[in-house]
Amino acid sequence: MGFFDALFGSKKRTNVEVVPDHIWMTTDAKFSGLAKEAEQRSKSGL
């Protein structure tokens, strides 16, 4: 329990998925990266 949690109470957990941003240098790299991410998500069940 942190200091602010003790003062203000702990936060309720939410169902928000935090996904890091991706920056691609070319259009080909962008579509390749998107395809790879879609494949990984379909295997993980998201």
mmCIF entry with sequence, helices, sheets and N, C-alpha, C, O atoms, coordinates in Angstrom:
data_MODEL
# 
_entry.id   MODEL 
# 
_entity.id                         1 
_entity.type                       polymer 
_entity.pdbx_number_of_molecules   1 
# 
_entity_poly.entity_id                      1 
_entity_poly.type                           'polypeptide(L)' 
_entity_poly.nstd_linkage                   no 
_entity_poly.nstd_monomer                   no 
_entity_poly.pdbx_seq_one_letter_code       MGFFDALFGSKKRTNVEVVPDHIWMTTDAKFSGLAKEAEQRSKSGL 
_entity_poly.pdbx_seq_one_letter_code_can   MGFFDALFGSKKRTNVEVVPDHIWMTTDAKFSGLAKEAEQRSKSGL 
_entity_poly.pdbx_strand_id                 A 
# 
loop_
_entity_poly_seq.entity_id 
_entity_poly_seq.num 
_entity_poly_seq.mon_id 
_entity_poly_seq.hetero 
1 1  MET n 
1 2  GLY n 
1 3  PHE n 
1 4  PHE n 
1 5  ASP n 
1 6  ALA n 
1 7  LEU n 
1 8  PHE n 
1 9  GLY n 
1 10 SER n 
1 11 LYS n 
1 12 LYS n 
1 13 ARG n 
1 14 THR n 
1 15 ASN n 
1 16 VAL n 
1 17 GLU n 
1 18 VAL n 
1 19 VAL n 
1 20 PRO n 
1 21 ASP n 
1 22 HIS n 
1 23 ILE n 
1 24 TRP n 
1 25 MET n 
1 26 THR n 
1 27 THR n 
1 28 ASP n 
1 29 ALA n 
1 30 LYS n 
1 31 PHE n 
1 32 SER n 
1 33 GLY n 
1 34 LEU n 
1 35 ALA n 
1 36 LYS n 
1 37 GLU n 
1 38 ALA n 
1 39 GLU n 
1 40 GLN n 
1 41 ARG n 
1 42 SER n 
1 43 LYS n 
1 44 SER n 
1 45 GLY n 
1 46 LEU n 
# 
_struct_asym.id          A 
_struct_asym.entity_id   1 
# 
loop_
_struct_conf.conf_type_id 
_struct_conf.id 
_struct_conf.pdbx_PDB_helix_id 
_struct_conf.beg_label_comp_id 
_struct_conf.beg_label_asym_id 
_struct_conf.beg_label_seq_id 
_struct_conf.pdbx_beg_PDB_ins_code 
_struct_conf.end_label_comp_id 
_struct_conf.end_label_asym_id 
_struct_conf.end_label_seq_id 
_struct_conf.pdbx_end_PDB_ins_code 
_struct_conf.beg_auth_comp_id 
_struct_conf.beg_auth_asym_id 
_struct_conf.beg_auth_seq_id 
_struct_conf.end_auth_comp_id 
_struct_conf.end_auth_asym_id 
_struct_conf.end_auth_seq_id 
_struct_conf.pdbx_PDB_helix_class 
_struct_conf.details 
_struct_conf.pdbx_PDB_helix_length 
HELX_P HELX_P1 AA1 PHE A 3  ? PHE A 8  ? PHE A 3  PHE A 8  1 ? 6  
HELX_P HELX_P2 AA2 THR A 27 ? SER A 44 ? THR A 27 SER A 44 1 ? 18 
# 
_struct_conf_type.id          HELX_P 
_struct_conf_type.criteria    ? 
_struct_conf_type.reference   ? 
# 
loop_
_atom_site.group_PDB 
_atom_site.id 
_atom_site.type_symbol 
_atom_site.label_atom_id 
_atom_site.label_alt_id 
_atom_site.label_comp_id 
_atom_site.label_asym_id 
_atom_site.label_entity_id 
_atom_site.label_seq_id 
_atom_site.pdbx_PDB_ins_code 
_atom_site.Cartn_x 
_atom_site.Cartn_y 
_atom_site.Cartn_z 
_atom_site.occupancy 
_atom_site.B_iso_or_equiv 
_atom_site.pdbx_formal_charge 
_atom_site.auth_seq_id 
_atom_site.auth_comp_id 
_atom_site.auth_asym_id 
_atom_site.auth_atom_id 
_atom_site.pdbx_PDB_model_num 
ATOM 1   N N  . MET A 1 1  ? 0.854   -1.171  0.000   1.00 0.00 ? 1  MET A N  1 
ATOM 2   C CA . MET A 1 1  ? 0.000   0.000   0.000   1.00 0.00 ? 1  MET A CA 1 
ATOM 3   C C  . MET A 1 1  ? 0.893   1.224   0.000   1.00 0.00 ? 1  MET A C  1 
ATOM 4   O O  . MET A 1 1  ? 1.772   1.357   0.851   1.00 0.00 ? 1  MET A O  1 
ATOM 5   N N  . GLY A 1 2  ? 0.674   2.109   -0.942  1.00 0.00 ? 2  GLY A N  1 
ATOM 6   C CA . GLY A 1 2  ? 1.475   3.318   -1.050  1.00 0.00 ? 2  GLY A CA 1 
ATOM 7   C C  . GLY A 1 2  ? 0.938   4.431   -0.178  1.00 0.00 ? 2  GLY A C  1 
ATOM 8   O O  . GLY A 1 2  ? -0.130  4.316   0.423   1.00 0.00 ? 2  GLY A O  1 
ATOM 9   N N  . PHE A 1 3  ? 1.689   5.497   -0.121  1.00 0.00 ? 3  PHE A N  1 
ATOM 10  C CA . PHE A 1 3  ? 1.334   6.652   0.698   1.00 0.00 ? 3  PHE A CA 1 
ATOM 11  C C  . PHE A 1 3  ? 0.002   7.259   0.264   1.00 0.00 ? 3  PHE A C  1 
ATOM 12  O O  . PHE A 1 3  ? -0.865  7.518   1.098   1.00 0.00 ? 3  PHE A O  1 
ATOM 13  N N  . PHE A 1 4  ? -0.161  7.487   -1.053  1.00 0.00 ? 4  PHE A N  1 
ATOM 14  C CA . PHE A 1 4  ? -1.392  8.092   -1.541  1.00 0.00 ? 4  PHE A CA 1 
ATOM 15  C C  . PHE A 1 4  ? -2.582  7.143   -1.419  1.00 0.00 ? 4  PHE A C  1 
ATOM 16  O O  . PHE A 1 4  ? -3.713  7.590   -1.228  1.00 0.00 ? 4  PHE A O  1 
ATOM 17  N N  . ASP A 1 5  ? -2.338  5.854   -1.527  1.00 0.00 ? 5  ASP A N  1 
ATOM 18  C CA . ASP A 1 5  ? -3.411  4.885   -1.314  1.00 0.00 ? 5  ASP A CA 1 
ATOM 19  C C  . ASP A 1 5  ? -3.912  4.965   0.131   1.00 0.00 ? 5  ASP A C  1 
ATOM 20  O O  . ASP A 1 5  ? -5.109  4.837   0.389   1.00 0.00 ? 5  ASP A O  1 
ATOM 21  N N  . ALA A 1 6  ? -3.001  5.175   1.052   1.00 0.00 ? 6  ALA A N  1 
ATOM 22  C CA . ALA A 1 6  ? -3.383  5.287   2.450   1.00 0.00 ? 6  ALA A CA 1 
ATOM 23  C C  . ALA A 1 6  ? -4.193  6.555   2.694   1.00 0.00 ? 6  ALA A C  1 
ATOM 24  O O  . ALA A 1 6  ? -5.121  6.556   3.503   1.00 0.00 ? 6  ALA A O  1 
ATOM 25  N N  . LEU A 1 7  ? -3.844  7.642   1.991   1.00 0.00 ? 7  LEU A N  1 
ATOM 26  C CA . LEU A 1 7  ? -4.556  8.897   2.171   1.00 0.00 ? 7  LEU A CA 1 
ATOM 27  C C  . LEU A 1 7  ? -5.903  8.923   1.462   1.00 0.00 ? 7  LEU A C  1 
ATOM 28  O O  . LEU A 1 7  ? -6.904  9.352   2.036   1.00 0.00 ? 7  LEU A O  1 
ATOM 29  N N  . PHE A 1 8  ? -5.928  8.465   0.211   1.00 0.00 ? 8  PHE A N  1 
ATOM 30  C CA . PHE A 1 8  ? -7.109  8.624   -0.624  1.00 0.00 ? 8  PHE A CA 1 
ATOM 31  C C  . PHE A 1 8  ? -7.838  7.325   -0.930  1.00 0.00 ? 8  PHE A C  1 
ATOM 32  O O  . PHE A 1 8  ? -8.862  7.348   -1.613  1.00 0.00 ? 8  PHE A O  1 
ATOM 33  N N  . GLY A 1 9  ? -7.354  6.223   -0.456  1.00 0.00 ? 9  GLY A N  1 
ATOM 34  C CA . GLY A 1 9  ? -7.971  4.934   -0.750  1.00 0.00 ? 9  GLY A CA 1 
ATOM 35  C C  . GLY A 1 9  ? -7.394  4.364   -2.038  1.00 0.00 ? 9  GLY A C  1 
ATOM 36  O O  . GLY A 1 9  ? -6.897  5.108   -2.884  1.00 0.00 ? 9  GLY A O  1 
ATOM 37  N N  . SER A 1 10 ? -7.460  3.059   -2.186  1.00 0.00 ? 10 SER A N  1 
ATOM 38  C CA . SER A 1 10 ? -6.893  2.429   -3.374  1.00 0.00 ? 10 SER A CA 1 
ATOM 39  C C  . SER A 1 10 ? -7.846  2.594   -4.558  1.00 0.00 ? 10 SER A C  1 
ATOM 40  O O  . SER A 1 10 ? -9.057  2.723   -4.383  1.00 0.00 ? 10 SER A O  1 
ATOM 41  N N  . LYS A 1 11 ? -7.282  2.587   -5.755  1.00 0.00 ? 11 LYS A N  1 
ATOM 42  C CA . LYS A 1 11 ? -8.075  2.750   -6.964  1.00 0.00 ? 11 LYS A CA 1 
ATOM 43  C C  . LYS A 1 11 ? -8.757  1.438   -7.322  1.00 0.00 ? 11 LYS A C  1 
ATOM 44  O O  . LYS A 1 11 ? -8.226  0.358   -7.061  1.00 0.00 ? 11 LYS A O  1 
ATOM 45  N N  . LYS A 1 12 ? -9.931  1.543   -7.919  1.00 0.00 ? 12 LYS A N  1 
ATOM 46  C CA . LYS A 1 12 ? -10.618 0.359   -8.413  1.00 0.00 ? 12 LYS A CA 1 
ATOM 47  C C  . LYS A 1 12 ? -9.972  -0.067  -9.719  1.00 0.00 ? 12 LYS A C  1 
ATOM 48  O O  . LYS A 1 12 ? -9.567  0.778   -10.518 1.00 0.00 ? 12 LYS A O  1 
ATOM 49  N N  . ARG A 1 13 ? -9.876  -1.329  -9.935  1.00 0.00 ? 13 ARG A N  1 
ATOM 50  C CA . ARG A 1 13 ? -9.299  -1.851  -11.164 1.00 0.00 ? 13 ARG A CA 1 
ATOM 51  C C  . ARG A 1 13 ? -10.311 -1.716  -12.297 1.00 0.00 ? 13 ARG A C  1 
ATOM 52  O O  . ARG A 1 13 ? -11.515 -1.884  -12.100 1.00 0.00 ? 13 ARG A O  1 
ATOM 53  N N  . THR A 1 14 ? -9.798  -1.409  -13.491 1.00 0.00 ? 14 THR A N  1 
ATOM 54  C CA . THR A 1 14 ? -10.660 -1.279  -14.662 1.00 0.00 ? 14 THR A CA 1 
ATOM 55  C C  . THR A 1 14 ? -10.267 -2.332  -15.689 1.00 0.00 ? 14 THR A C  1 
ATOM 56  O O  . THR A 1 14 ? -9.227  -2.977  -15.562 1.00 0.00 ? 14 THR A O  1 
ATOM 57  N N  . ASN A 1 15 ? -11.094 -2.499  -16.696 1.00 0.00 ? 15 ASN A N  1 
ATOM 58  C CA . ASN A 1 15 ? -10.833 -3.459  -17.754 1.00 0.00 ? 15 ASN A CA 1 
ATOM 59  C C  . ASN A 1 15 ? -10.218 -2.781  -18.976 1.00 0.00 ? 15 ASN A C  1 
ATOM 60  O O  . ASN A 1 15 ? -10.557 -3.125  -20.108 1.00 0.00 ? 15 ASN A O  1 
ATOM 61  N N  . VAL A 1 16 ? -9.333  -1.838  -18.762 1.00 0.00 ? 16 VAL A N  1 
ATOM 62  C CA . VAL A 1 16 ? -8.694  -1.111  -19.845 1.00 0.00 ? 16 VAL A CA 1 
ATOM 63  C C  . VAL A 1 16 ? -7.398  -1.814  -20.218 1.00 0.00 ? 16 VAL A C  1 
ATOM 64  O O  . VAL A 1 16 ? -6.571  -2.105  -19.355 1.00 0.00 ? 16 VAL A O  1 
ATOM 65  N N  . GLU A 1 17 ? -7.225  -2.084  -21.507 1.00 0.00 ? 17 GLU A N  1 
ATOM 66  C CA . GLU A 1 17 ? -5.988  -2.695  -21.994 1.00 0.00 ? 17 GLU A CA 1 
ATOM 67  C C  . GLU A 1 17 ? -5.047  -1.588  -22.467 1.00 0.00 ? 17 GLU A C  1 
ATOM 68  O O  . GLU A 1 17 ? -5.406  -0.797  -23.339 1.00 0.00 ? 17 GLU A O  1 
ATOM 69  N N  . VAL A 1 18 ? -3.864  -1.531  -21.902 1.00 0.00 ? 18 VAL A N  1 
ATOM 70  C CA . VAL A 1 18 ? -2.878  -0.531  -22.292 1.00 0.00 ? 18 VAL A CA 1 
ATOM 71  C C  . VAL A 1 18 ? -1.976  -1.154  -23.350 1.00 0.00 ? 18 VAL A C  1 
ATOM 72  O O  . VAL A 1 18 ? -1.302  -2.153  -23.102 1.00 0.00 ? 18 VAL A O  1 
ATOM 73  N N  . VAL A 1 19 ? -1.976  -0.546  -24.533 1.00 0.00 ? 19 VAL A N  1 
ATOM 74  C CA . VAL A 1 19 ? -1.207  -1.064  -25.660 1.00 0.00 ? 19 VAL A CA 1 
ATOM 75  C C  . VAL A 1 19 ? -0.189  0.000   -26.061 1.00 0.00 ? 19 VAL A C  1 
ATOM 76  O O  . VAL A 1 19 ? -0.563  1.150   -26.291 1.00 0.00 ? 19 VAL A O  1 
ATOM 77  N N  . PRO A 1 20 ? 1.091   -0.363  -26.150 1.00 0.00 ? 20 PRO A N  1 
ATOM 78  C CA . PRO A 1 20 ? 2.093   0.638   -26.533 1.00 0.00 ? 20 PRO A CA 1 
ATOM 79  C C  . PRO A 1 20 ? 1.912   1.093   -27.984 1.00 0.00 ? 20 PRO A C  1 
ATOM 80  O O  . PRO A 1 20 ? 1.426   0.340   -28.828 1.00 0.00 ? 20 PRO A O  1 
ATOM 81  N N  . ASP A 1 21 ? 2.308   2.326   -28.254 1.00 0.00 ? 21 ASP A N  1 
ATOM 82  C CA . ASP A 1 21 ? 2.254   2.865   -29.612 1.00 0.00 ? 21 ASP A CA 1 
ATOM 83  C C  . ASP A 1 21 ? 3.362   2.267   -30.459 1.00 0.00 ? 21 ASP A C  1 
ATOM 84  O O  . ASP A 1 21 ? 4.418   1.889   -29.950 1.00 0.00 ? 21 ASP A O  1 
ATOM 85  N N  . HIS A 1 22 ? 3.108   2.185   -31.759 1.00 0.00 ? 22 HIS A N  1 
ATOM 86  C CA . HIS A 1 22 ? 4.107   1.707   -32.702 1.00 0.00 ? 22 HIS A CA 1 
ATOM 87  C C  . HIS A 1 22 ? 4.310   2.774   -33.775 1.00 0.00 ? 22 HIS A C  1 
ATOM 88  O O  . HIS A 1 22 ? 3.349   3.390   -34.237 1.00 0.00 ? 22 HIS A O  1 
ATOM 89  N N  . ILE A 1 23 ? 5.548   2.986   -34.164 1.00 0.00 ? 23 ILE A N  1 
ATOM 90  C CA . ILE A 1 23 ? 5.869   3.927   -35.238 1.00 0.00 ? 23 ILE A CA 1 
ATOM 91  C C  . ILE A 1 23 ? 6.661   3.170   -36.280 1.00 0.00 ? 23 ILE A C  1 
ATOM 92  O O  . ILE A 1 23 ? 7.701   2.585   -35.980 1.00 0.00 ? 23 ILE A O  1 
ATOM 93  N N  . TRP A 1 24 ? 6.165   3.184   -37.511 1.00 0.00 ? 24 TRP A N  1 
ATOM 94  C CA . TRP A 1 24 ? 6.845   2.507   -38.605 1.00 0.00 ? 24 TRP A CA 1 
ATOM 95  C C  . TRP A 1 24 ? 7.434   3.546   -39.540 1.00 0.00 ? 24 TRP A C  1 
ATOM 96  O O  . TRP A 1 24 ? 6.837   4.601   -39.757 1.00 0.00 ? 24 TRP A O  1 
ATOM 97  N N  . MET A 1 25 ? 8.602   3.252   -40.095 1.00 0.00 ? 25 MET A N  1 
ATOM 98  C CA . MET A 1 25 ? 9.292   4.205   -40.964 1.00 0.00 ? 25 MET A CA 1 
ATOM 99  C C  . MET A 1 25 ? 8.781   4.156   -42.401 1.00 0.00 ? 25 MET A C  1 
ATOM 100 O O  . MET A 1 25 ? 8.905   5.143   -43.126 1.00 0.00 ? 25 MET A O  1 
ATOM 101 N N  . THR A 1 26 ? 8.214   3.035   -42.826 1.00 0.00 ? 26 THR A N  1 
ATOM 102 C CA . THR A 1 26 ? 7.700   2.908   -44.189 1.00 0.00 ? 26 THR A CA 1 
ATOM 103 C C  . THR A 1 26 ? 6.314   2.279   -44.151 1.00 0.00 ? 26 THR A C  1 
ATOM 104 O O  . THR A 1 26 ? 5.913   1.681   -43.153 1.00 0.00 ? 26 THR A O  1 
ATOM 105 N N  . THR A 1 27 ? 5.597   2.425   -45.247 1.00 0.00 ? 27 THR A N  1 
ATOM 106 C CA . THR A 1 27 ? 4.272   1.825   -45.352 1.00 0.00 ? 27 THR A CA 1 
ATOM 107 C C  . THR A 1 27 ? 4.364   0.309   -45.339 1.00 0.00 ? 27 THR A C  1 
ATOM 108 O O  . THR A 1 27 ? 3.531   -0.360  -44.728 1.00 0.00 ? 27 THR A O  1 
ATOM 109 N N  . ASP A 1 28 ? 5.373   -0.237  -46.012 1.00 0.00 ? 28 ASP A N  1 
ATOM 110 C CA . ASP A 1 28 ? 5.550   -1.694  -46.012 1.00 0.00 ? 28 ASP A CA 1 
ATOM 111 C C  . ASP A 1 28 ? 5.797   -2.219  -44.601 1.00 0.00 ? 28 ASP A C  1 
ATOM 112 O O  . ASP A 1 28 ? 5.245   -3.251  -44.218 1.00 0.00 ? 28 ASP A O  1 
ATOM 113 N N  . ALA A 1 29 ? 6.615   -1.523  -43.833 1.00 0.00 ? 29 ALA A N  1 
ATOM 114 C CA . ALA A 1 29 ? 6.890   -1.936  -42.452 1.00 0.00 ? 29 ALA A CA 1 
ATOM 115 C C  . ALA A 1 29 ? 5.625   -1.839  -41.604 1.00 0.00 ? 29 ALA A C  1 
ATOM 116 O O  . ALA A 1 29 ? 5.391   -2.674  -40.731 1.00 0.00 ? 29 ALA A O  1 
ATOM 117 N N  . LYS A 1 30 ? 4.810   -0.818  -41.866 1.00 0.00 ? 30 LYS A N  1 
ATOM 118 C CA . LYS A 1 30 ? 3.559   -0.647  -41.127 1.00 0.00 ? 30 LYS A CA 1 
ATOM 119 C C  . LYS A 1 30 ? 2.631   -1.838  -41.345 1.00 0.00 ? 30 LYS A C  1 
ATOM 120 O O  . LYS A 1 30 ? 2.134   -2.419  -40.380 1.00 0.00 ? 30 LYS A O  1 
ATOM 121 N N  . PHE A 1 31 ? 2.394   -2.204  -42.599 1.00 0.00 ? 31 PHE A N  1 
ATOM 122 C CA . PHE A 1 31 ? 1.482   -3.304  -42.869 1.00 0.00 ? 31 PHE A CA 1 
ATOM 123 C C  . PHE A 1 31 ? 2.048   -4.642  -42.413 1.00 0.00 ? 31 PHE A C  1 
ATOM 124 O O  . PHE A 1 31 ? 1.298   -5.526  -41.999 1.00 0.00 ? 31 PHE A O  1 
ATOM 125 N N  . SER A 1 32 ? 3.352   -4.793  -42.484 1.00 0.00 ? 32 SER A N  1 
ATOM 126 C CA . SER A 1 32 ? 3.984   -6.007  -41.977 1.00 0.00 ? 32 SER A CA 1 
ATOM 127 C C  . SER A 1 32 ? 3.807   -6.102  -40.460 1.00 0.00 ? 32 SER A C  1 
ATOM 128 O O  . SER A 1 32 ? 3.482   -7.166  -39.933 1.00 0.00 ? 32 SER A O  1 
ATOM 129 N N  . GLY A 1 33 ? 4.020   -4.996  -39.771 1.00 0.00 ? 33 GLY A N  1 
ATOM 130 C CA . GLY A 1 33 ? 3.853   -4.969  -38.319 1.00 0.00 ? 33 GLY A CA 1 
ATOM 131 C C  . GLY A 1 33 ? 2.416   -5.195  -37.894 1.00 0.00 ? 33 GLY A C  1 
ATOM 132 O O  . GLY A 1 33 ? 2.158   -5.887  -36.909 1.00 0.00 ? 33 GLY A O  1 
ATOM 133 N N  . LEU A 1 34 ? 1.470   -4.612  -38.634 1.00 0.00 ? 34 LEU A N  1 
ATOM 134 C CA . LEU A 1 34 ? 0.053   -4.810  -38.314 1.00 0.00 ? 34 LEU A CA 1 
ATOM 135 C C  . LEU A 1 34 ? -0.361  -6.264  -38.522 1.00 0.00 ? 34 LEU A C  1 
ATOM 136 O O  . LEU A 1 34 ? -1.129  -6.816  -37.734 1.00 0.00 ? 34 LEU A O  1 
ATOM 137 N N  . ALA A 1 35 ? 0.150   -6.880  -39.585 1.00 0.00 ? 35 ALA A N  1 
ATOM 138 C CA . ALA A 1 35 ? -0.168  -8.284  -39.849 1.00 0.00 ? 35 ALA A CA 1 
ATOM 139 C C  . ALA A 1 35 ? 0.384   -9.173  -38.734 1.00 0.00 ? 35 ALA A C  1 
ATOM 140 O O  . ALA A 1 35 ? -0.282  -10.106 -38.285 1.00 0.00 ? 35 ALA A O  1 
ATOM 141 N N  . LYS A 1 36 ? 1.600   -8.875  -38.297 1.00 0.00 ? 36 LYS A N  1 
ATOM 142 C CA . LYS A 1 36 ? 2.222   -9.665  -37.224 1.00 0.00 ? 36 LYS A CA 1 
ATOM 143 C C  . LYS A 1 36 ? 1.446   -9.507  -35.913 1.00 0.00 ? 36 LYS A C  1 
ATOM 144 O O  . LYS A 1 36 ? 1.237   -10.482 -35.190 1.00 0.00 ? 36 LYS A O  1 
ATOM 145 N N  . GLU A 1 37 ? 1.023   -8.282  -35.612 1.00 0.00 ? 37 GLU A N  1 
ATOM 146 C CA . GLU A 1 37 ? 0.266   -8.043  -34.388 1.00 0.00 ? 37 GLU A CA 1 
ATOM 147 C C  . GLU A 1 37 ? -1.096  -8.738  -34.442 1.00 0.00 ? 37 GLU A C  1 
ATOM 148 O O  . GLU A 1 37 ? -1.539  -9.311  -33.446 1.00 0.00 ? 37 GLU A O  1 
ATOM 149 N N  . ALA A 1 38 ? -1.759  -8.689  -35.601 1.00 0.00 ? 38 ALA A N  1 
ATOM 150 C CA . ALA A 1 38 ? -3.048  -9.359  -35.746 1.00 0.00 ? 38 ALA A CA 1 
ATOM 151 C C  . ALA A 1 38 ? -2.902  -10.865 -35.569 1.00 0.00 ? 38 ALA A C  1 
ATOM 152 O O  . ALA A 1 38 ? -3.758  -11.504 -34.958 1.00 0.00 ? 38 ALA A O  1 
ATOM 153 N N  . GLU A 1 39 ? -1.833  -11.429 -36.096 1.00 0.00 ? 39 GLU A N  1 
ATOM 154 C CA . GLU A 1 39 ? -1.586  -12.856 -35.945 1.00 0.00 ? 39 GLU A CA 1 
ATOM 155 C C  . GLU A 1 39 ? -1.353  -13.227 -34.483 1.00 0.00 ? 39 GLU A C  1 
ATOM 156 O O  . GLU A 1 39 ? -1.874  -14.235 -34.004 1.00 0.00 ? 39 GLU A O  1 
ATOM 157 N N  . GLN A 1 40 ? -0.568  -12.407 -33.771 1.00 0.00 ? 40 GLN A N  1 
ATOM 158 C CA . GLN A 1 40 ? -0.302  -12.675 -32.367 1.00 0.00 ? 40 GLN A CA 1 
ATOM 159 C C  . GLN A 1 40 ? -1.570  -12.566 -31.529 1.00 0.00 ? 40 GLN A C  1 
ATOM 160 O O  . GLN A 1 40 ? -1.797  -13.382 -30.636 1.00 0.00 ? 40 GLN A O  1 
ATOM 161 N N  . ARG A 1 41 ? -2.398  -11.561 -31.815 1.00 0.00 ? 41 ARG A N  1 
ATOM 162 C CA . ARG A 1 41 ? -3.642  -11.397 -31.058 1.00 0.00 ? 41 ARG A CA 1 
ATOM 163 C C  . ARG A 1 41 ? -4.617  -12.539 -31.324 1.00 0.00 ? 41 ARG A C  1 
ATOM 164 O O  . ARG A 1 41 ? -5.331  -12.970 -30.419 1.00 0.00 ? 41 ARG A O  1 
ATOM 165 N N  . SER A 1 42 ? -4.648  -13.034 -32.568 1.00 0.00 ? 42 SER A N  1 
ATOM 166 C CA . SER A 1 42 ? -5.577  -14.114 -32.864 1.00 0.00 ? 42 SER A CA 1 
ATOM 167 C C  . SER A 1 42 ? -5.142  -15.418 -32.173 1.00 0.00 ? 42 SER A C  1 
ATOM 168 O O  . SER A 1 42 ? -5.983  -16.236 -31.802 1.00 0.00 ? 42 SER A O  1 
ATOM 169 N N  . LYS A 1 43 ? -3.850  -15.599 -32.005 1.00 0.00 ? 43 LYS A N  1 
ATOM 170 C CA . LYS A 1 43 ? -3.359  -16.780 -31.298 1.00 0.00 ? 43 LYS A CA 1 
ATOM 171 C C  . LYS A 1 43 ? -3.581  -16.681 -29.789 1.00 0.00 ? 43 LYS A C  1 
ATOM 172 O O  . LYS A 1 43 ? -3.789  -17.695 -29.123 1.00 0.00 ? 43 LYS A O  1 
ATOM 173 N N  . SER A 1 44 ? -3.537  -15.449 -29.243 1.00 0.00 ? 44 SER A N  1 
ATOM 174 C CA . SER A 1 44 ? -3.684  -15.292 -27.809 1.00 0.00 ? 44 SER A CA 1 
ATOM 175 C C  . SER A 1 44 ? -5.140  -15.231 -27.365 1.00 0.00 ? 44 SER A C  1 
ATOM 176 O O  . SER A 1 44 ? -5.427  -15.297 -26.170 1.00 0.00 ? 44 SER A O  1 
ATOM 177 N N  . GLY A 1 45 ? -6.056  -15.108 -28.314 1.00 0.00 ? 45 GLY A N  1 
ATOM 178 C CA . GLY A 1 45 ? -7.473  -15.117 -27.974 1.00 0.00 ? 45 GLY A CA 1 
ATOM 179 C C  . GLY A 1 45 ? -8.047  -13.769 -27.630 1.00 0.00 ? 45 GLY A C  1 
ATOM 180 O O  . GLY A 1 45 ? -9.132  -13.705 -27.051 1.00 0.00 ? 45 GLY A O  1 
ATOM 181 N N  . LEU A 1 46 ? -7.368  -12.682 -27.960 1.00 0.00 ? 46 LEU A N  1 
ATOM 182 C CA . LEU A 1 46 ? -7.908  -11.339 -27.657 1.00 0.00 ? 46 LEU A CA 1 
ATOM 183 C C  . LEU A 1 46 ? -8.866  -10.880 -28.703 1.00 0.00 ? 46 LEU A C  1 
ATOM 184 O O  . LEU A 1 46 ? -9.409  -9.779  -28.603 1.00 0.00 ? 46 LEU A O  1 
# 
